[in-house]
Amino acid sequence: MNLSGRVNEGNGNWSVTAKTHEAEGGFICQINVTARNLHGDFTHEFKDSHIFIAEQDAVLHGLREGMIWIDLEISRTIRV
């Protein structure tokens, strides 16, 4: 299952894609965050650390984690 979202903030366009994969005991989510701005394209990919029984719970949690990551980056709480 895939789910994606977009954030247009300031001078950057951000997108998040959450993709679920079967894991032992349920589903896990792979999260891909992409930014397009004046400095070029940037991609950050990571796996959610939670395993969910329901696939829809895994993809929603992954999308939320990606959006939180974007919020932290935009607010300059983290810098990569």
N, CA, C, O and CB atoms as a CASP TS submission, in Angstrom:
PFRMAT TS
TARGET T0000
AUTHOR 0000-0000-0000
METHOD Language model
MODEL 1
PARENT N/A
ATOM      1  N   MET     1       0.848  -1.165   0.000  1.00  0.00           N
ATOM      2  CA  MET     1       0.000   0.000   0.000  1.00  0.00           C
ATOM      3  C   MET     1       0.898   1.233   0.000  1.00  0.00           C
ATOM      4  O   MET     1       1.882   1.284   0.738  1.00  0.00           O
ATOM      5  CB  MET     1      -0.968  -0.005   1.220  1.00  0.00           C
ATOM      6  N   ASN     2       0.570   2.214  -0.813  1.00  0.00           N
ATOM      7  CA  ASN     2       1.317   3.465  -0.903  1.00  0.00           C
ATOM      8  C   ASN     2       0.407   4.632  -0.558  1.00  0.00           C
ATOM      9  O   ASN     2      -0.791   4.616  -0.842  1.00  0.00           O
ATOM     10  CB  ASN     2       1.920   3.647  -2.312  1.00  0.00           C
ATOM     11  N   LEU     3       1.004   5.646   0.061  1.00  0.00           N
ATOM     12  CA  LEU     3       0.283   6.875   0.377  1.00  0.00           C
ATOM     13  C   LEU     3       1.290   8.005   0.272  1.00  0.00           C
ATOM     14  O   LEU     3       2.430   7.864   0.714  1.00  0.00           O
ATOM     15  CB  LEU     3      -0.388   6.821   1.809  1.00  0.00           C
ATOM     16  N   SER     4       0.880   9.130  -0.311  1.00  0.00           N
ATOM     17  CA  SER     4       1.816  10.241  -0.444  1.00  0.00           C
ATOM     18  C   SER     4       1.147  11.549  -0.054  1.00  0.00           C
ATOM     19  O   SER     4      -0.079  11.666  -0.033  1.00  0.00           O
ATOM     20  CB  SER     4       2.356  10.327  -1.876  1.00  0.00           C
ATOM     21  N   GLY     5       1.985  12.526   0.251  1.00  0.00           N
ATOM     22  CA  GLY     5       1.507  13.849   0.628  1.00  0.00           C
ATOM     23  C   GLY     5       2.493  14.908   0.171  1.00  0.00           C
ATOM     24  O   GLY     5       3.648  14.604  -0.129  1.00  0.00           O
ATOM     25  N   ARG     6       2.029  16.166   0.117  1.00  0.00           N
ATOM     26  CA  ARG     6       2.867  17.279  -0.334  1.00  0.00           C
ATOM     27  C   ARG     6       2.779  18.427   0.663  1.00  0.00           C
ATOM     28  O   ARG     6       1.749  18.654   1.298  1.00  0.00           O
ATOM     29  CB  ARG     6       2.443  17.753  -1.746  1.00  0.00           C
ATOM     30  N   VAL     7       3.906  19.150   0.780  1.00  0.00           N
ATOM     31  CA  VAL     7       3.967  20.360   1.592  1.00  0.00           C
ATOM     32  C   VAL     7       4.670  21.415   0.750  1.00  0.00           C
ATOM     33  O   VAL     7       5.792  21.199   0.292  1.00  0.00           O
ATOM     34  CB  VAL     7       4.715  20.114   2.966  1.00  0.00           C
ATOM     35  N   ASN     8       4.018  22.554   0.544  1.00  0.00           N
ATOM     36  CA  ASN     8       4.636  23.687  -0.137  1.00  0.00           C
ATOM     37  C   ASN     8       4.879  24.746   0.925  1.00  0.00           C
ATOM     38  O   ASN     8       3.939  25.358   1.432  1.00  0.00           O
ATOM     39  CB  ASN     8       3.735  24.236  -1.319  1.00  0.00           C
ATOM     40  N   GLU     9       6.143  24.957   1.257  1.00  0.00           N
ATOM     41  CA  GLU     9       6.502  25.852   2.348  1.00  0.00           C
ATOM     42  C   GLU     9       7.633  26.764   1.919  1.00  0.00           C
ATOM     43  O   GLU     9       8.692  26.299   1.499  1.00  0.00           O
ATOM     44  CB  GLU     9       6.899  25.058   3.599  1.00  0.00           C
ATOM     45  N   GLY    10       7.404  28.069   2.026  1.00  0.00           N
ATOM     46  CA  GLY    10       8.466  29.018   1.702  1.00  0.00           C
ATOM     47  C   GLY    10       8.968  28.828   0.294  1.00  0.00           C
ATOM     48  O   GLY    10       8.193  28.901  -0.660  1.00  0.00           O
ATOM     49  N   ASN    11      10.259  28.585   0.151  1.00  0.00           N
ATOM     50  CA  ASN    11      10.845  28.416  -1.176  1.00  0.00           C
ATOM     51  C   ASN    11      11.156  26.951  -1.483  1.00  0.00           C
ATOM     52  O   ASN    11      12.053  26.658  -2.274  1.00  0.00           O
ATOM     53  CB  ASN    11      12.112  29.249  -1.295  1.00  0.00           C
ATOM     54  N   GLY    12      10.417  26.031  -0.858  1.00  0.00           N
ATOM     55  CA  GLY    12      10.651  24.615  -1.112  1.00  0.00           C
ATOM     56  C   GLY    12       9.362  23.841  -1.302  1.00  0.00           C
ATOM     57  O   GLY    12       8.332  24.173  -0.716  1.00  0.00           O
ATOM     58  N   ASN    13       9.426  22.823  -2.113  1.00  0.00           N
ATOM     59  CA  ASN    13       8.309  21.904  -2.320  1.00  0.00           C
ATOM     60  C   ASN    13       8.733  20.542  -1.795  1.00  0.00           C
ATOM     61  O   ASN    13       9.728  19.979  -2.251  1.00  0.00           O
ATOM     62  CB  ASN    13       7.890  21.827  -3.836  1.00  0.00           C
ATOM     63  N   TRP    14       7.989  20.018  -0.846  1.00  0.00           N
ATOM     64  CA  TRP    14       8.312  18.762  -0.187  1.00  0.00           C
ATOM     65  C   TRP    14       7.273  17.713  -0.532  1.00  0.00           C
ATOM     66  O   TRP    14       6.096  18.028  -0.709  1.00  0.00           O
ATOM     67  CB  TRP    14       8.401  18.949   1.332  1.00  0.00           C
ATOM     68  N   SER    15       7.706  16.477  -0.627  1.00  0.00           N
ATOM     69  CA  SER    15       6.760  15.378  -0.802  1.00  0.00           C
ATOM     70  C   SER    15       7.197  14.202   0.067  1.00  0.00           C
ATOM     71  O   SER    15       8.383  13.996   0.326  1.00  0.00           O
ATOM     72  CB  SER    15       6.662  14.956  -2.300  1.00  0.00           C
ATOM     73  N   VAL    16       6.212  13.448   0.503  1.00  0.00           N
ATOM     74  CA  VAL    16       6.445  12.250   1.317  1.00  0.00           C
ATOM     75  C   VAL    16       5.727  11.101   0.650  1.00  0.00           C
ATOM     76  O   VAL    16       4.573  11.234   0.243  1.00  0.00           O
ATOM     77  CB  VAL    16       5.955  12.440   2.797  1.00  0.00           C
ATOM     78  N   THR    17       6.406   9.973   0.536  1.00  0.00           N
ATOM     79  CA  THR    17       5.779   8.747   0.074  1.00  0.00           C
ATOM     80  C   THR    17       6.009   7.676   1.123  1.00  0.00           C
ATOM     81  O   THR    17       7.139   7.440   1.548  1.00  0.00           O
ATOM     82  CB  THR    17       6.336   8.308  -1.310  1.00  0.00           C
ATOM     83  N   ALA    18       4.937   7.036   1.534  1.00  0.00           N
ATOM     84  CA  ALA    18       5.004   5.951   2.519  1.00  0.00           C
ATOM     85  C   ALA    18       4.588   4.666   1.811  1.00  0.00           C
ATOM     86  O   ALA    18       3.516   4.602   1.211  1.00  0.00           O
ATOM     87  CB  ALA    18       4.082   6.240   3.774  1.00  0.00           C
ATOM     88  N   LYS    19       5.433   3.650   1.882  1.00  0.00           N
ATOM     89  CA  LYS    19       5.164   2.360   1.236  1.00  0.00           C
ATOM     90  C   LYS    19       5.270   1.261   2.280  1.00  0.00           C
ATOM     91  O   LYS    19       6.266   1.169   2.998  1.00  0.00           O
ATOM     92  CB  LYS    19       6.153   2.099   0.054  1.00  0.00           C
ATOM     93  N   THR    20       4.252   0.438   2.360  1.00  0.00           N
ATOM     94  CA  THR    20       4.272  -0.657   3.328  1.00  0.00           C
ATOM     95  C   THR    20       4.890  -1.909   2.720  1.00  0.00           C
ATOM     96  O   THR    20       4.836  -2.139   1.512  1.00  0.00           O
ATOM     97  CB  THR    20       2.855  -0.958   3.828  1.00  0.00           C
ATOM     98  N   HIS    21       5.475  -2.703   3.598  1.00  0.00           N
ATOM     99  CA  HIS    21       6.050  -3.991   3.230  1.00  0.00           C
ATOM    100  C   HIS    21       5.689  -4.981   4.321  1.00  0.00           C
ATOM    101  O   HIS    21       5.606  -4.627   5.497  1.00  0.00           O
ATOM    102  CB  HIS    21       7.602  -3.898   3.034  1.00  0.00           C
ATOM    103  N   GLU    22       5.477  -6.215   3.922  1.00  0.00           N
ATOM    104  CA  GLU    22       5.212  -7.245   4.921  1.00  0.00           C
ATOM    105  C   GLU    22       6.461  -7.470   5.752  1.00  0.00           C
ATOM    106  O   GLU    22       7.580  -7.477   5.238  1.00  0.00           O
ATOM    107  CB  GLU    22       4.754  -8.564   4.254  1.00  0.00           C
ATOM    108  N   ALA    23       6.249  -7.655   7.044  1.00  0.00           N
ATOM    109  CA  ALA    23       7.336  -7.930   7.984  1.00  0.00           C
ATOM    110  C   ALA    23       6.860  -9.031   8.920  1.00  0.00           C
ATOM    111  O   ALA    23       5.672  -9.351   8.966  1.00  0.00           O
ATOM    112  CB  ALA    23       7.758  -6.637   8.787  1.00  0.00           C
ATOM    113  N   GLU    24       7.776  -9.593   9.647  1.00  0.00           N
ATOM    114  CA  GLU    24       7.402 -10.623  10.598  1.00  0.00           C
ATOM    115  C   GLU    24       6.477 -10.018  11.651  1.00  0.00           C
ATOM    116  O   GLU    24       6.870  -9.111  12.385  1.00  0.00           O
ATOM    117  CB  GLU    24       8.658 -11.253  11.256  1.00  0.00           C
ATOM    118  N   GLY    25       5.264 -10.519  11.719  1.00  0.00           N
ATOM    119  CA  GLY    25       4.287 -10.020  12.680  1.00  0.00           C
ATOM    120  C   GLY    25       3.379  -8.929  12.160  1.00  0.00           C
ATOM    121  O   GLY    25       2.536  -8.430  12.905  1.00  0.00           O
ATOM    122  N   GLY    26       3.528  -8.539  10.886  1.00  0.00           N
ATOM    123  CA  GLY    26       2.637  -7.510  10.355  1.00  0.00           C
ATOM    124  C   GLY    26       3.238  -6.748   9.197  1.00  0.00           C
ATOM    125  O   GLY    26       3.741  -7.334   8.238  1.00  0.00           O
ATOM    126  N   PHE    27       3.179  -5.416   9.301  1.00  0.00           N
ATOM    127  CA  PHE    27       3.638  -4.542   8.216  1.00  0.00           C
ATOM    128  C   PHE    27       4.553  -3.458   8.766  1.00  0.00           C
ATOM    129  O   PHE    27       4.381  -2.984   9.890  1.00  0.00           O
ATOM    130  CB  PHE    27       2.439  -3.906   7.478  1.00  0.00           C
ATOM    131  N   ILE    28       5.528  -3.078   7.949  1.00  0.00           N
ATOM    132  CA  ILE    28       6.441  -1.988   8.272  1.00  0.00           C
ATOM    133  C   ILE    28       6.397  -1.001   7.109  1.00  0.00           C
ATOM    134  O   ILE    28       6.000  -1.358   6.000  1.00  0.00           O
ATOM    135  CB  ILE    28       7.909  -2.513   8.531  1.00  0.00           C
ATOM    136  N   CYS    29       6.803   0.232   7.364  1.00  0.00           N
ATOM    137  CA  CYS    29       6.686   1.263   6.343  1.00  0.00           C
ATOM    138  C   CYS    29       8.047   1.851   5.985  1.00  0.00           C
ATOM    139  O   CYS    29       8.855   2.152   6.862  1.00  0.00           O
ATOM    140  CB  CYS    29       5.750   2.365   6.815  1.00  0.00           C
ATOM    141  N   GLN    30       8.288   2.008   4.693  1.00  0.00           N
ATOM    142  CA  GLN    30       9.461   2.694   4.160  1.00  0.00           C
ATOM    143  C   GLN    30       9.016   4.108   3.805  1.00  0.00           C
ATOM    144  O   GLN    30       8.024   4.282   3.097  1.00  0.00           O
ATOM    145  CB  GLN    30      10.070   1.938   2.904  1.00  0.00           C
ATOM    146  N   ILE    31       9.732   5.114   4.283  1.00  0.00           N
ATOM    147  CA  ILE    31       9.343   6.513   4.097  1.00  0.00           C
ATOM    148  C   ILE    31      10.384   7.203   3.243  1.00  0.00           C
ATOM    149  O   ILE    31      11.583   7.085   3.496  1.00  0.00           O
ATOM    150  CB  ILE    31       9.182   7.240   5.458  1.00  0.00           C
ATOM    151  N   ASN    32       9.925   7.928   2.222  1.00  0.00           N
ATOM    152  CA  ASN    32      10.807   8.670   1.334  1.00  0.00           C
ATOM    153  C   ASN    32      10.367  10.130   1.349  1.00  0.00           C
ATOM    154  O   ASN    32       9.228  10.446   1.004  1.00  0.00           O
ATOM    155  CB  ASN    32      10.783   8.082  -0.118  1.00  0.00           C
ATOM    156  N   VAL    33      11.281  11.024   1.752  1.00  0.00           N
ATOM    157  CA  VAL    33      11.013  12.462   1.784  1.00  0.00           C
ATOM    158  C   VAL    33      11.864  13.112   0.706  1.00  0.00           C
ATOM    159  O   VAL    33      13.070  12.872   0.638  1.00  0.00           O
ATOM    160  CB  VAL    33      11.315  13.080   3.200  1.00  0.00           C
ATOM    161  N   THR    34      11.247  13.931  -0.134  1.00  0.00           N
ATOM    162  CA  THR    34      11.951  14.618  -1.205  1.00  0.00           C
ATOM    163  C   THR    34      11.668  16.112  -1.109  1.00  0.00           C
ATOM    164  O   THR    34      10.535  16.534  -0.875  1.00  0.00           O
ATOM    165  CB  THR    34      11.532  14.062  -2.591  1.00  0.00           C
ATOM    166  N   ALA    35      12.731  16.910  -1.297  1.00  0.00           N
ATOM    167  CA  ALA    35      12.595  18.363  -1.307  1.00  0.00           C
ATOM    168  C   ALA    35      13.139  18.909  -2.615  1.00  0.00           C
ATOM    169  O   ALA    35      14.185  18.482  -3.104  1.00  0.00           O
ATOM    170  CB  ALA    35      13.329  19.000  -0.101  1.00  0.00           C
ATOM    171  N   ARG    36      12.417  19.847  -3.158  1.00  0.00           N
ATOM    172  CA  ARG    36      12.897  20.575  -4.339  1.00  0.00           C
ATOM    173  C   ARG    36      12.921  22.043  -3.956  1.00  0.00           C
ATOM    174  O   ARG    36      11.892  22.627  -3.616  1.00  0.00           O
ATOM    175  CB  ARG    36      11.985  20.319  -5.617  1.00  0.00           C
ATOM    176  N   ASN    37      14.114  22.636  -4.016  1.00  0.00           N
ATOM    177  CA  ASN    37      14.214  24.051  -3.671  1.00  0.00           C
ATOM    178  C   ASN    37      15.297  24.709  -4.516  1.00  0.00           C
ATOM    179  O   ASN    37      15.795  24.118  -5.474  1.00  0.00           O
ATOM    180  CB  ASN    37      14.516  24.231  -2.163  1.00  0.00           C
ATOM    181  N   LEU    38      15.652  25.930  -4.157  1.00  0.00           N
ATOM    182  CA  LEU    38      16.639  26.683  -4.931  1.00  0.00           C
ATOM    183  C   LEU    38      18.017  26.032  -4.922  1.00  0.00           C
ATOM    184  O   LEU    38      18.821  26.279  -5.821  1.00  0.00           O
ATOM    185  CB  LEU    38      16.744  28.090  -4.397  1.00  0.00           C
ATOM    186  N   HIS    39      18.300  25.206  -3.922  1.00  0.00           N
ATOM    187  CA  HIS    39      19.607  24.571  -3.792  1.00  0.00           C
ATOM    188  C   HIS    39      19.676  23.205  -4.479  1.00  0.00           C
ATOM    189  O   HIS    39      20.712  22.542  -4.431  1.00  0.00           O
ATOM    190  CB  HIS    39      19.954  24.421  -2.333  1.00  0.00           C
ATOM    191  N   GLY    40      18.590  22.784  -5.113  1.00  0.00           N
ATOM    192  CA  GLY    40      18.569  21.499  -5.793  1.00  0.00           C
ATOM    193  C   GLY    40      17.634  20.508  -5.128  1.00  0.00           C
ATOM    194  O   GLY    40      16.871  20.865  -4.230  1.00  0.00           O
ATOM    195  N   ASP    41      17.696  19.276  -5.568  1.00  0.00           N
ATOM    196  CA  ASP    41      16.837  18.220  -5.030  1.00  0.00           C
ATOM    197  C   ASP    41      17.535  17.502  -3.885  1.00  0.00           C
ATOM    198  O   ASP    41      18.758  17.364  -3.870  1.00  0.00           O
ATOM    199  CB  ASP    41      16.452  17.217  -6.133  1.00  0.00           C
ATOM    200  N   PHE    42      16.736  17.049  -2.932  1.00  0.00           N
ATOM    201  CA  PHE    42      17.235  16.333  -1.774  1.00  0.00           C
ATOM    202  C   PHE    42      16.282  15.186  -1.482  1.00  0.00           C
ATOM    203  O   PHE    42      15.066  15.366  -1.533  1.00  0.00           O
ATOM    204  CB  PHE    42      17.382  17.274  -0.544  1.00  0.00           C
ATOM    205  N   THR    43      16.811  14.017  -1.178  1.00  0.00           N
ATOM    206  CA  THR    43      15.982  12.867  -0.818  1.00  0.00           C
ATOM    207  C   THR    43      16.520  12.236   0.463  1.00  0.00           C
ATOM    208  O   THR    43      17.726  12.064   0.643  1.00  0.00           O
ATOM    209  CB  THR    43      15.946  11.823  -1.971  1.00  0.00           C
ATOM    210  N   HIS    44      15.589  11.902   1.338  1.00  0.00           N
ATOM    211  CA  HIS    44      15.930  11.210   2.589  1.00  0.00           C
ATOM    212  C   HIS    44      14.987  10.018   2.701  1.00  0.00           C
ATOM    213  O   HIS    44      13.770  10.174   2.596  1.00  0.00           O
ATOM    214  CB  HIS    44      15.809  12.172   3.855  1.00  0.00           C
ATOM    215  N   GLU    45      15.543   8.832   2.913  1.00  0.00           N
ATOM    216  CA  GLU    45      14.740   7.615   2.993  1.00  0.00           C
ATOM    217  C   GLU    45      15.044   6.897   4.301  1.00  0.00           C
ATOM    218  O   GLU    45      16.205   6.753   4.685  1.00  0.00           O
ATOM    219  CB  GLU    45      15.015   6.686   1.779  1.00  0.00           C
ATOM    220  N   PHE    46      13.990   6.447   4.984  1.00  0.00           N
ATOM    221  CA  PHE    46      14.180   5.728   6.238  1.00  0.00           C
ATOM    222  C   PHE    46      13.011   4.788   6.474  1.00  0.00           C
ATOM    223  O   PHE    46      11.944   4.938   5.878  1.00  0.00           O
ATOM    224  CB  PHE    46      14.332   6.708   7.416  1.00  0.00           C
ATOM    225  N   LYS    47      13.229   3.806   7.362  1.00  0.00           N
ATOM    226  CA  LYS    47      12.184   2.851   7.722  1.00  0.00           C
ATOM    227  C   LYS    47      11.604   3.231   9.068  1.00  0.00           C
ATOM    228  O   LYS    47      12.318   3.653   9.977  1.00  0.00           O
ATOM    229  CB  LYS    47      12.733   1.406   7.752  1.00  0.00           C
ATOM    230  N   ASP    48      10.300   3.074   9.176  1.00  0.00           N
ATOM    231  CA  ASP    48       9.636   3.256  10.453  1.00  0.00           C
ATOM    232  C   ASP    48      10.080   2.119  11.367  1.00  0.00           C
ATOM    233  O   ASP    48      10.303   1.000  10.904  1.00  0.00           O
ATOM    234  CB  ASP    48       8.077   3.290  10.291  1.00  0.00           C
ATOM    235  N   SER    49      10.207   2.395  12.641  1.00  0.00           N
ATOM    236  CA  SER    49      10.694   1.364  13.566  1.00  0.00           C
ATOM    237  C   SER    49       9.570   0.506  14.144  1.00  0.00           C
ATOM    238  O   SER    49       9.834  -0.443  14.881  1.00  0.00           O
ATOM    239  CB  SER    49      11.465   2.012  14.697  1.00  0.00           C
ATOM    240  N   HIS    50       8.332   0.829  13.820  1.00  0.00           N
ATOM    241  CA  HIS    50       7.187   0.089  14.358  1.00  0.00           C
ATOM    242  C   HIS    50       6.694  -0.972  13.376  1.00  0.00           C
ATOM    243  O   HIS    50       6.765  -0.781  12.162  1.00  0.00           O
ATOM    244  CB  HIS    50       6.046   1.053  14.700  1.00  0.00           C
ATOM    245  N   ILE    51       6.202  -2.073  13.898  1.00  0.00           N
ATOM    246  CA  ILE    51       5.522  -3.092  13.097  1.00  0.00           C
ATOM    247  C   ILE    51       4.051  -3.044  13.487  1.00  0.00           C
ATOM    248  O   ILE    51       3.708  -3.085  14.669  1.00  0.00           O
ATOM    249  CB  ILE    51       6.140  -4.537  13.324  1.00  0.00           C
ATOM    250  N   PHE    52       3.189  -2.956  12.481  1.00  0.00           N
ATOM    251  CA  PHE    52       1.756  -2.850  12.700  1.00  0.00           C
ATOM    252  C   PHE    52       1.046  -4.080  12.169  1.00  0.00           C
ATOM    253  O   PHE    52       1.454  -4.641  11.152  1.00  0.00           O
ATOM    254  CB  PHE    52       1.202  -1.591  12.040  1.00  0.00           C
ATOM    255  N   ILE    53       0.005  -4.499  12.833  1.00  0.00           N
ATOM    256  CA  ILE    53      -0.792  -5.639  12.382  1.00  0.00           C
ATOM    257  C   ILE    53      -1.587  -5.257  11.141  1.00  0.00           C
ATOM    258  O   ILE    53      -1.672  -6.036  10.191  1.00  0.00           O
ATOM    259  CB  ILE    53      -1.738  -6.124  13.502  1.00  0.00           C
ATOM    260  N   ALA    54      -2.173  -4.051  11.147  1.00  0.00           N
ATOM    261  CA  ALA    54      -2.986  -3.585  10.014  1.00  0.00           C
ATOM    262  C   ALA    54      -2.122  -2.748   9.066  1.00  0.00           C
ATOM    263  O   ALA    54      -1.398  -1.851   9.497  1.00  0.00           O
ATOM    264  CB  ALA    54      -4.210  -2.754  10.514  1.00  0.00           C
ATOM    265  N   GLU    55      -2.211  -3.052   7.782  1.00  0.00           N
ATOM    266  CA  GLU    55      -1.413  -2.345   6.785  1.00  0.00           C
ATOM    267  C   GLU    55      -1.754  -0.860   6.745  1.00  0.00           C
ATOM    268  O   GLU    55      -0.858  -0.029   6.595  1.00  0.00           O
ATOM    269  CB  GLU    55      -1.622  -2.962   5.409  1.00  0.00           C
ATOM    270  N   GLN    56      -3.028  -0.511   6.877  1.00  0.00           N
ATOM    271  CA  GLN    56      -3.415   0.901   6.827  1.00  0.00           C
ATOM    272  C   GLN    56      -2.831   1.676   8.011  1.00  0.00           C
ATOM    273  O   GLN    56      -2.520   2.858   7.866  1.00  0.00           O
ATOM    274  CB  GLN    56      -4.945   1.033   6.814  1.00  0.00           C
ATOM    275  N   ASP    57      -2.676   1.047   9.167  1.00  0.00           N
ATOM    276  CA  ASP    57      -2.049   1.715  10.310  1.00  0.00           C
ATOM    277  C   ASP    57      -0.575   1.990  10.026  1.00  0.00           C
ATOM    278  O   ASP    57      -0.052   3.041  10.397  1.00  0.00           O
ATOM    279  CB  ASP    57      -2.197   0.860  11.586  1.00  0.00           C
ATOM    280  N   ALA    58       0.084   1.054   9.375  1.00  0.00           N
ATOM    281  CA  ALA    58       1.499   1.217   9.038  1.00  0.00           C
ATOM    282  C   ALA    58       1.708   2.363   8.057  1.00  0.00           C
ATOM    283  O   ALA    58       2.619   3.171   8.243  1.00  0.00           O
ATOM    284  CB  ALA    58       2.058  -0.079   8.452  1.00  0.00           C
ATOM    285  N   VAL    59       0.885   2.450   7.020  1.00  0.00           N
ATOM    286  CA  VAL    59       1.071   3.492   6.010  1.00  0.00           C
ATOM    287  C   VAL    59       0.704   4.866   6.571  1.00  0.00           C
ATOM    288  O   VAL    59       1.368   5.850   6.244  1.00  0.00           O
ATOM    289  CB  VAL    59       0.226   3.186   4.761  1.00  0.00           C
ATOM    290  N   LEU    60      -0.319   4.959   7.394  1.00  0.00           N
ATOM    291  CA  LEU    60      -0.680   6.246   8.001  1.00  0.00           C
ATOM    292  C   LEU    60       0.398   6.723   8.972  1.00  0.00           C
ATOM    293  O   LEU    60       0.723   7.910   9.010  1.00  0.00           O
ATOM    294  CB  LEU    60      -2.028   6.133   8.730  1.00  0.00           C
ATOM    295  N   HIS    61       0.944   5.810   9.745  1.00  0.00           N
ATOM    296  CA  HIS    61       2.016   6.175  10.670  1.00  0.00           C
ATOM    297  C   HIS    61       3.256   6.607   9.898  1.00  0.00           C
ATOM    298  O   HIS    61       3.929   7.557  10.297  1.00  0.00           O
ATOM    299  CB  HIS    61       2.351   4.999  11.608  1.00  0.00           C
ATOM    300  N   GLY    62       3.565   5.935   8.815  1.00  0.00           N
ATOM    301  CA  GLY    62       4.713   6.306   7.990  1.00  0.00           C
ATOM    302  C   GLY    62       4.554   7.685   7.384  1.00  0.00           C
ATOM    303  O   GLY    62       5.499   8.473   7.374  1.00  0.00           O
ATOM    304  N   LEU    63       3.362   7.983   6.877  1.00  0.00           N
ATOM    305  CA  LEU    63       3.111   9.307   6.309  1.00  0.00           C
ATOM    306  C   LEU    63       3.253  10.377   7.392  1.00  0.00           C
ATOM    307  O   LEU    63       3.844  11.429   7.151  1.00  0.00           O
ATOM    308  CB  LEU    63       1.703   9.369   5.668  1.00  0.00           C
ATOM    309  N   ARG    64       2.722  10.115   8.560  1.00  0.00           N
ATOM    310  CA  ARG    64       2.827  11.062   9.677  1.00  0.00           C
ATOM    311  C   ARG    64       4.295  11.286  10.060  1.00  0.00           C
ATOM    312  O   ARG    64       4.702  12.423  10.297  1.00  0.00           O
ATOM    313  CB  ARG    64       2.026  10.548  10.901  1.00  0.00           C
ATOM    314  N   GLU    65       5.091  10.214  10.123  1.00  0.00           N
ATOM    315  CA  GLU    65       6.510  10.345  10.455  1.00  0.00           C
ATOM    316  C   GLU    65       7.243  11.186   9.410  1.00  0.00           C
ATOM    317  O   GLU    65       8.097  12.003   9.757  1.00  0.00           O
ATOM    318  CB  GLU    65       7.162   8.958  10.568  1.00  0.00           C
ATOM    319  N   GLY    66       6.915  10.990   8.142  1.00  0.00           N
ATOM    320  CA  GLY    66       7.531  11.791   7.086  1.00  0.00           C
ATOM    321  C   GLY    66       7.168  13.260   7.200  1.00  0.00           C
ATOM    322  O   GLY    66       8.018  14.128   7.005  1.00  0.00           O
ATOM    323  N   MET    67       5.912  13.545   7.513  1.00  0.00           N
ATOM    324  CA  MET    67       5.468  14.933   7.676  1.00  0.00           C
ATOM    325  C   MET    67       6.129  15.577   8.897  1.00  0.00           C
ATOM    326  O   MET    67       6.482  16.756   8.855  1.00  0.00           O
ATOM    327  CB  MET    67       3.932  14.995   7.809  1.00  0.00           C
ATOM    328  N   ILE    68       6.297  14.827   9.967  1.00  0.00           N
ATOM    329  CA  ILE    68       6.997  15.347  11.151  1.00  0.00           C
ATOM    330  C   ILE    68       8.442  15.663  10.789  1.00  0.00           C
ATOM    331  O   ILE    68       8.970  16.692  11.210  1.00  0.00           O
ATOM    332  CB  ILE    68       6.941  14.325  12.328  1.00  0.00           C
ATOM    333  N   TRP    69       9.085  14.798  10.018  1.00  0.00           N
ATOM    334  CA  TRP    69      10.463  15.022   9.599  1.00  0.00           C
ATOM    335  C   TRP    69      10.565  16.319   8.801  1.00  0.00           C
ATOM    336  O   TRP    69      11.490  17.105   9.007  1.00  0.00           O
ATOM    337  CB  TRP    69      10.978  13.833   8.765  1.00  0.00           C
ATOM    338  N   ILE    70       9.612  16.546   7.887  1.00  0.00           N
ATOM    339  CA  ILE    70       9.596  17.781   7.095  1.00  0.00           C
ATOM    340  C   ILE    70       9.431  18.988   8.015  1.00  0.00           C
ATOM    341  O   ILE    70      10.141  19.982   7.862  1.00  0.00           O
ATOM    342  CB  ILE    70       8.457  17.744   6.040  1.00  0.00           C
ATOM    343  N   ASP    71       8.504  18.912   8.964  1.00  0.00           N
ATOM    344  CA  ASP    71       8.270  20.018   9.893  1.00  0.00           C
ATOM    345  C   ASP    71       9.548  20.352  10.670  1.00  0.00           C
ATOM    346  O   ASP    71       9.876  21.526  10.847  1.00  0.00           O
ATOM    347  CB  ASP    71       7.126  19.667  10.870  1.00  0.00           C
ATOM    348  N   LEU    72      10.262  19.338  11.127  1.00  0.00           N
ATOM    349  CA  LEU    72      11.514  19.565  11.848  1.00  0.00           C
ATOM    350  C   LEU    72      12.566  20.213  10.949  1.00  0.00           C
ATOM    351  O   LEU    72      13.330  21.069  11.396  1.00  0.00           O
ATOM    352  CB  LEU    72      12.047  18.247  12.410  1.00  0.00           C
ATOM    353  N   GLU    73      12.602  19.810   9.708  1.00  0.00           N
ATOM    354  CA  GLU    73      13.559  20.378   8.761  1.00  0.00           C
ATOM    355  C   GLU    73      13.202  21.832   8.432  1.00  0.00           C
ATOM    356  O   GLU    73      14.083  22.692   8.414  1.00  0.00           O
ATOM    357  CB  GLU    73      13.603  19.532   7.471  1.00  0.00           C
ATOM    358  N   ILE    74      11.933  22.114   8.174  1.00  0.00           N
ATOM    359  CA  ILE    74      11.508  23.465   7.841  1.00  0.00           C
ATOM    360  C   ILE    74      11.756  24.423   9.011  1.00  0.00           C
ATOM    361  O   ILE    74      12.166  25.566   8.811  1.00  0.00           O
ATOM    362  CB  ILE    74      10.027  23.473   7.452  1.00  0.00           C
ATOM    363  N   SER    75      11.506  23.950  10.216  1.00  0.00           N
ATOM    364  CA  SER    75      11.699  24.800  11.397  1.00  0.00           C
ATOM    365  C   SER    75      13.158  24.889  11.820  1.00  0.00           C
ATOM    366  O   SER    75      13.496  25.551  12.802  1.00  0.00           O
ATOM    367  CB  SER    75      10.871  24.277  12.551  1.00  0.00           C
ATOM    368  N   ARG    76      14.021  24.210  11.061  1.00  0.00           N
ATOM    369  CA  ARG    76      15.467  24.182  11.313  1.00  0.00           C
ATOM    370  C   ARG    76      15.828  23.559  12.658  1.00  0.00           C
ATOM    371  O   ARG    76      16.869  23.859  13.243  1.00  0.00           O
ATOM    372  CB  ARG    76      16.023  25.584  11.249  1.00  0.00           C
ATOM    373  N   THR    77      14.946  22.687  13.131  1.00  0.00           N
ATOM    374  CA  THR    77      15.237  21.915  14.340  1.00  0.00           C
ATOM    375  C   THR    77      16.302  20.874  14.037  1.00  0.00           C
ATOM    376  O   THR    77      17.166  20.595  14.868  1.00  0.00           O
ATOM    377  CB  THR    77      13.957  21.238  14.888  1.00  0.00           C
ATOM    378  N   ILE    78      16.234  20.296  12.832  1.00  0.00           N
ATOM    379  CA  ILE    78      17.286  19.402  12.343  1.00  0.00           C
ATOM    380  C   ILE    78      17.805  19.964  11.042  1.00  0.00           C
ATOM    381  O   ILE    78      17.077  20.660  10.335  1.00  0.00           O
ATOM    382  CB  ILE    78      16.765  17.940  12.153  1.00  0.00           C
ATOM    383  N   ARG    79      19.030  19.680  10.718  1.00  0.00           N
ATOM    384  CA  ARG    79      19.625  20.107   9.443  1.00  0.00           C
ATOM    385  C   ARG    79      20.400  18.940   8.870  1.00  0.00           C
ATOM    386  O   ARG    79      21.216  18.320   9.553  1.00  0.00           O
ATOM    387  CB  ARG    79      20.553  21.357   9.626  1.00  0.00           C
ATOM    388  N   VAL    80      20.135  18.650   7.608  1.00  0.00           N
ATOM    389  CA  VAL    80      20.895  17.591   6.933  1.00  0.00           C
ATOM    390  C   VAL    80      21.512  18.118   5.675  1.00  0.00           C
ATOM    391  O   VAL    80      22.193  17.378   4.964  1.00  0.00           O
ATOM    392  CB  VAL    80      20.009  16.390   6.615  1.00  0.00           C
TER
END
